[in-house]
C-alpha cells in the first residue's frame, strides 16, 4: 500500500504506516485533508446544498475553494476571525455571514463522519508514519486529534466555547493490522500472493454500515471452469481475511469498496492466526468484488488442488453482507458433503438444567424461518427455570458421526446474522457495544453479533432433538414429533417456509432440505446422506419433529416464537 489516503465508494482508508498525524497543523496541511475538502465541495455542487451555494458566492472559482478552506483552517488555529480577515483580506468574504461559515464547518464535519473510516498499518513497516505507538492507542489519539481540531476551529468561528461536548466516534470506525505473508497457495493462485493479509482487527462500536442492497437473491451456481483463471489483482485495492469456517480455513479476498463487509467478517468467523495459515493451503478461496464489469457469481470445485473456489463481481446488486456470508457457507457445505457430512441450515442450543443434565436442540430451517428468534425467546424465558442456555451455532452447522457412529453436530460461525425486525424491541440497543448494524432504518435490518467462542463452535456435540422450523403453519401445535422416518423426511426435504423479506422471494416457497447453500446444487449427493443420517437419528433415539414459529404469519411474528420457545422449554423440563 503506497497510498497515504484513499477515498473510494464512501470509504476512507488511512494508511498509518505511511502517514500518522500528531498535531492539528499536520492534519490540516495533509494531502488527505485537501482531497476530503475537494470531495465535500464536489458533493455539495452535485446536491446544490446551502453550504456550496454560500461558498460559491464567496469565490466563484470552484477549483480554488478547497485550497481556500484548507488555508483558512490552518490560519484559524492561530488567529480569530477578525485577525484573519484583516491580515488576509482575500478570505474576508467567507466571514461576511459568520453563521453560514459555521454551517459550512458543521456540514464538512458531518460529511467526514458519514464516511466509513478505516485505519491500516503494516506490522513490518517502521520507516515513517505510525511507528512505536500501539495501534489501538494510535486510533484513540487520532480520534482525539480530529475532535480537538474540529472544536478549536468551530469555537474560533463562533467566538465562544461550547458548554456541552459529545465524545462521538469521530476518528476511524475500524482498524486493520496487515502483513504480506507468502502463503502456500498453489501456483495457479499466485496472483493472490501480493494481497495483504489481515492479522488483527479493531472495531469502534457502534459500527453502522449501509449497503446498496438489503436482500440476497437466488442461489449460487456451480461452474466447470475455475473463475479465477487469468484474473489479475492490484494489491493496493484488496485485503485478505483468513477465516476459520468451522474446521476449514478460508482465504476471503475483498475489494476496498466493500470494506464494511470485510470488516464485519470478524463478528461472524474466527480470524485465523498467522501460524494457522502460514504453512497451510486453504480449503476455500473466495474473491468478493472483482472488477470485471460483469455480474458473475459462481463457485467451482478445484479437484486437482483440493480447493473450493468462488468469485463475485464488483456490482451494486451484490453490495450486501448476505453475499459475503452465504457464498462462504456454500463452499464450506459442498466440501463437507464431499467428506460425507450433512450440512444443516439451522441453529443449535445447549440447555443445562439445574440438575446438571444437558439437552442439545438443533432447529433447522431456511432464512426467515424463525430459528434465531425462537432461540432468543428460549434464552429470555428460561432464565429462571434452567441453569444455562448456550447458543453453539446460529445459521449453519453440520451433522457428522463420531468414531462410534453416534450422530454429533458442530457449527461454522462464532456469530449470528440476525434480523432486527423480528427481535424484541430494544434488543439491538442492549448489544450496541459489540454489534455491527446493517441498514438499521430499513426493512430486513440486521445485526451481526459474536455469540460463541470458536472452540465450542467446532466441538462435537451430541444431538437430543432435531427440529424443523415451520414458520407458515397454523394447523399444528407449537411442537410435535414425527413417528415415521418418511413423514419426517418429507417435511425436511421439502424445506417450505413463508418468505420473510430476507431474500427477494415472496409467499410460500420451498428449497431442498431448506439449504440453498450446497445441498440444492448437490441434491443427488445430499439425498444419499439425508437417508443415512435420518435413519441413524431414529436408530439412536434422537427425537425428530417440527416447531411452529409462525414467524411468516402476519400478526404472529412475536407471539409465534414465544409460544414455540415455551413449548420447547416445557418439553426439556418434563423430559
N, C-alpha and C positions, 0 to 999 in steps of 0.2 A: 504494500500500500504506500505509494509515493505521495498521495494527496494528503493535505492537512485538513481540508474541509470539503465535504461533499453534500450537495443539496439535490435530492432526487426523489420524485414521486411522493412528496410530502414528508420525506425523511431527511434528517440532518445527521451526518456521520462525522464525528470529530476524532481525528487521529492524534491521540495524546502522545504517541511515540514520536511524532514529528513536530508537534507544537502544543505546548501547555502554558496557559497564561496565569501569572500570579498577581498582576496588577491591572487596574481598570484601564490604564492608558494602553497597555499591551493588547488588551481585548479589543478596544475601540480601533486601534490602528491596524488590526489584523486584516488580511485579505478576506477571511471568512465573514467578518462583520460587514465589510463592504458588499460582498456577494449577497448577504442576507438583506441589506438595505435595497439593493437592486431588485431582488425578488419581491420584496414588500411593495416597492413602487410599481413594478410591473403588474402585480395582482390588483393593486389599487386602481391602476389605469384601466384594467380589464373590467373591474366592477363599477368604476366610476364613483367610488365612495367619497365621503366628505373630506377624508384625510388627503386623498390625492388631489381633489379639486382645490383644496387650500394650498397645498404645496405648489401645484402648477401655477396658481395665481401669484405666488412669491417668486417663482423662476420658471419661465415658460420653456426653458431648455430641459427636457426630461432627462437627458443624458448627464446633466450636471447635478441633479437633485441628490443622488446618492452620495456624491463627494461632498456636497454642501452639508448634508446631515451628519456625515462622518466627522467633518471638521468641527461642526458646532458641538457635537457630543464631546469631542476632545477638549474644546475650549470651556464647556460648561463644567468640567471637572475642576477648573481653577478660577473661573470668573462667574459673576452673576449676570443676569440678562442685560442690565443696563450697561455694565462694563463691556460686555461682548458687543453690544450694538454700537457703542461709542467707538471701540477700538477697531471693529471690523464692520463698517457701515454697509458692506455688501450683503451682510446677513440680517440687517435690521428689519427688512420687510417680513421675515419669518415670525417676528415677535410683535407685529402690529396688533395681532389678536392673540394674546398670551394663552387664553383658554383653548383656542383652536390648536396652537402648537402643543399644548399639554395633551390634547386629544390625539395628536399625531404620535406622541410618545407612547400613550396607552395602547393605541392600535398596533404599533410596532411590537410592543411587548407581548400583546395578545397573539400577534402573528407568530412570534417565536414560540410561545407556549403551546400553540395548536399544532405545531410540527411534532412529529415523532423524533425524539432526540437521543442519539446513541454515542457513546464514547468507546473507542477501541484502542488497545495497547498491545504491542508485541512483547512477549515476556523475554525475548532475546535481543531486544533493541534498546540500547542505552546511550546512543550517540547524542541526541538532542531531545528537546521537549520533556515529556514525563520521564523521570529517572528514579529518584530514590524515595519518593513518596509512595506509600501503599496505594494500590488502585482504588480501594473503597474510600480512603481518606482524600484522594485526589478528586473524586467525584463530589464529595461533600464540600471541599474547598472551592471547586469550580462553581457549585450552586451558590455558595456564599458570595463569590465574586460577581455572579450575574445579579443577584439581589442587591448587593451593595452598589454596583454601578447604576442599575436602574433607579434605585431610590435616590441616589445622590443627584442624578440628572433631573429626575422628576421634581424633587424638592427645590432644586435651584430654580427651575422654571416657575413653580408655584410661588416661591418666595417665602415658604414656611415649611415646617416639618410635619410629617404625618403624626397622628396621635394613635393610630391603630396600624399594626403591622401583621401581615399574614404570611407565615412561613410555608409557602406552597412549593411544590416541586418545580423549580424554575431552571434547574440545570439540565441534566440528562435523565431520560426515563429508564435507561438501562445501559450497562457497560459490559464489554467483552474483553477478556484476555485471550489472545490468539497466538498461534505459533505456526511455523511451517515445518511440520513433521513429515518426513517422507514415509509414506505408508507402504504396505506390501500389496498394493493393488496390482492386478495382472497387467501385462504390457498393453492390452487393448484399452485400458483406462488411464494410461499415463498422462493424458491431457488434464486430468483432475488433480494431479500431484501438486502443482504450484498453489492451489487454493488454500488459504489459511484455515487452520482447524481451531475450533473454539475449545479452550481449556477450562474456562470458568465464566460464569455469568453473574452479574449483579443487577437486580431489578429494584426499582424505586416505586413502590405502590403508593396510591392506586395507579395501576398500569392500564390505561383505557385506550383501546385501539378501534379504528373504524376501517372497514374494508369496503370495496366497491360492491361486493355481494354479501348476502347473509343467508344463503342457502346453497346446498350442493345438489347437483343434478346427475341422474343416470348411474351407470356402473362403469368401471374401468375396463376397457377391452384388452385382451392379451394379443400380442403380435408375435410373428415368427422371425423377425429380424431385430437385432439389437438397436434400439432407438438412439444410443449414444455413439454409434459408429460414425466416425469422421466429424464429430462435433468439436468445436473449438471454444475455449473459455478464457476470458480476460480475468485473471485472479484479483484485479482491482475491484471487480464487481460481484464477487462471490465469497461466501463463507461456507464452511462445512461444520455441521453439528453432528458429532459422533454419538448416536443414541443407542441405549440398551433397550431393545424392544423384546420384552420377555427375556429369554436367554439368548437372543440373537443380537448381533452387532450390525447397526445400520449407519452408513455414511449418508447424511442428508445434506445435499448441497442446495443452497437457496440464493437467489439473486438479491442484491441490496435493496431493490424496490419492494421486496417482501420481507423486510427486516422484522416487522411485527410478528408475522407467522413464524419466522425462525426463532426469535426470542421466546415466543410462547411455548415452544417445544420443551423448555426447561421445566415447565409446570406439569408436563404430561409424560415425558420419557426421561429416564435417568441419563444424565450426561456421563459418558464413559470416561474413565481415567486414561491418561496418556499411556500408561503401562498396559492397559487392556486392548489398545488398538495398534500400538507401535509395531508389534511383530505378529499381527493377526490380520488375515484377509477378512473383509467384511462379508456378512451374509447377504446384505441388502445395500444397493446403491440407488439413491433417488435424487434426481435433478429437478428442482422446482423453480420454474420461471425462466426457461431457456428462451432467449430472444431469437426466434426463427420466423416471426411474422405470421405464424400459423396458430392453429388451435389443437395442438396434439395433446393427447392424454392416453398413455398406454403403458403396459408393463410387459416384460419379457423374461423368460427363464433361460439364463446363460448356463447351459448344462456343462459345457466344456470347463468353465471356471467355477462352477457351482455357486453362482451369484444370482439373486433376483434383482432385476434392473427396472427402473421406471423413469419416465420423462413427462413433465407437464410444461406446456408452453407459457411464455410470458404473455398473459392475456387477461383482460378485465374480468372475463367470465370465471376465471379461476382464482380471483382475489378473495379468498375465503379460507379460513383455517381448516374447514372440513376437507378440503382437497389435499392439504398437507397431511393431516392425521390419517384419513381413510386410505390413501394410497399406501402409506407406510404399513398399515394393518393388512391391506390386501397382499402385499409382498410377504409379510410375516405369515399370513394364513396359508398361502399357497405352499410356502416352504414347509410348514407344519403338516399339511396334507401329504406332501411327499415323504415325510418322516413317519406317517401312519398315525398322526394325532388329529383330533377333531376340533377345529376352531369353533368357538362359541361367541356369538354376538350377544353379550349379556353382562351381568354383574354378579358378584359373589360377596356374601357377608358371612362372617364367623360370629355366631352368637354364643356368649359364655353365660351359663346360668349361675345362680348363686351357689349351687351345689358343686360347681367347678366343671360340670359337663359342658361339652361344646356341640353346637349344631351348625352345620355348614349348608347354606342355601345358595343355589345358583338360579338366577332368574334370567331367562333368555328372551330376546325379542329385538325387533328392528328399531331404527331410530324413531323416537317419539312413542314407544310402546308403554313407557311408564316405569322402566327399571329403576333409574336413578331416583325418581320421585318417590316410589314406594320404599326404597331403602332409606331415604331421608326421613320418611314418616316413621319407619320402624325405629330409627335412632331416637326420634323425639318421644315416641310413645313408650319405648322400652326402658327409658332412663331409670325408673323406679323398680320395675319388676325383674330386671335382669342385671347381671354384673357389668357386662361389656358387650358392645356391638362394634365390630371392626369390619370396615369395607376392605376386602382383599383386592378386588379389581372392579372397575366400573366402565364397561363398554366392550372389552374384548378379552377372552381367555381361551384356554384350550383344555380339552379332556385328553388324558393320556392314561397309560396303565403302568403301575409300578412293577417291581421285579416279581411280585406275587400275582400279577394280573388284576389287582384291585384298581378300580376307577379312581383317578385323582385329577385335580384341576389346579391350574396356575394362571397368572394373568400376564398382561403385556405392558401396562401403564402404571405409573406411580400417581397419576392424577385423574381427574374427571373433566369432561367437556359437557357442561350441564346447561340446559335451558333455564333461564331465569324466570320465564313466563309461568312455568308450572311449579315453581317452588313457592313456599310460603313467603308472603310479603315481608321484607326486611332481611331475608336470608343473605342476600348479596352484601348488605351493609355489615353483617356480622363477620364476613370473610374479606372485608375491604383491604386488610393489611397484607394479604398473601395471594390474592387472585388476579388474573388477567381478565378484564372485562372487554367484551366484543360487541360493538354496536348496541350499547345498553339502552338506547331510546327507541329501538326498532323491534319489529316482530322477529321472533326467534333469537332474541338477545341471549348471549351466552357468557358463562364464566368458565375459565379453565383454572382448576384449583388442585393443588397437591393433596393427596389423601392418605397414601400408604407408603411406608418405607420399601425400597426396592427388594430387600432380602425377603420380605413377607410376600411380595407380589409373585416372585419366581419360585417360592417354596411349593412343594407338592401337598395339596390339601385334600382330604377325603371329602366325599360328597354325600350328604344325607337327604337333601331334597333337590330335585331338578324340575324347575317350573317354567311354563311358558307364560309370558306377559301378554294377556289378551286385553287390548285397550278399547275394543269396539262392542263387546257382548254385554247385554243387559239381562240375558235369559238364564245365566248360571249364578250360583253362589260366588261369593268373593274368592273362594278357594275350593277346588275339588281335584280328585286324583283319577288317573286312568287305570283301569284294571287290566286292560289288554294292550300289548305292545303295538298292535296295528292301529288301535284307536289313538294312542299317543303319537305314533309316527305320522299319522295323517295331519294332526294339528301342527306338530313341529315342522314337518316337511313343507306344509302349505305356507307357513310364515306370514299369516294375514295380520294386517293392522290398519287402523284408520289413520291416514296420513295427518300429521300434526303441523305441517309447515316447516319441518326441519329440512326437507328437500323440496323439489319443485312438483312432487306428486300431490294428488288430492284424492279424497274419498277413500273407499276401502280398497287396499292394494295388497298384492301378495309378492313375496320374494322367497325363493327356495331356501329352506332352513333359516329364514329370517336373517340371512347373511349374504348381502351382495358383494362382500369383500373377500372373494376367494371361492367359497362353495358354489356361488352362482356360475362362475366361469369354469369351474371344475366339478360339474354335477355328477358325472359318472364316477369319478374318483371319490367324491364325498359320499355318494349313496352306499358304497361298499362299507365305508367306515361308520356311517349312520346306523346301518342294520347291526353291525357288530357291537357298537358301543351301547345301543339301546338294549340289546339282548343281555349284555353284561350288566347293565344297571338293574334290570329286572331280576337277573340271577343273583345279584349281590344284595337285593333288598333295598335299593335306593328308591325312594318314593318319587314317582314321576306324575306331574299334574299340571294344572294351569291356575294362575292367579289373575282375577279380573280387575284390572286397574281402572277401567272405564275412562282413561285419560282422553280418548278420542270422542267421547260423548259430550256434546255441549251441556254445560251446567254441572258436569261431574268431574271437572278437571282437578279439583282439590279434594272433594269428598271421596272420589273413587280410590285414589291411592291410600287415603286414610283407612277406608274400610278393608282394603287389601292388606295393609300393614297390620291392622287389628286382628284379622283372621290368621295371619301368619304367626303373630305373637301368641295368640291363643293356642294354636297347634303346638308350637315349640314348648310352651309351659305345661301343656297337658300330656305331651308325648312321653 
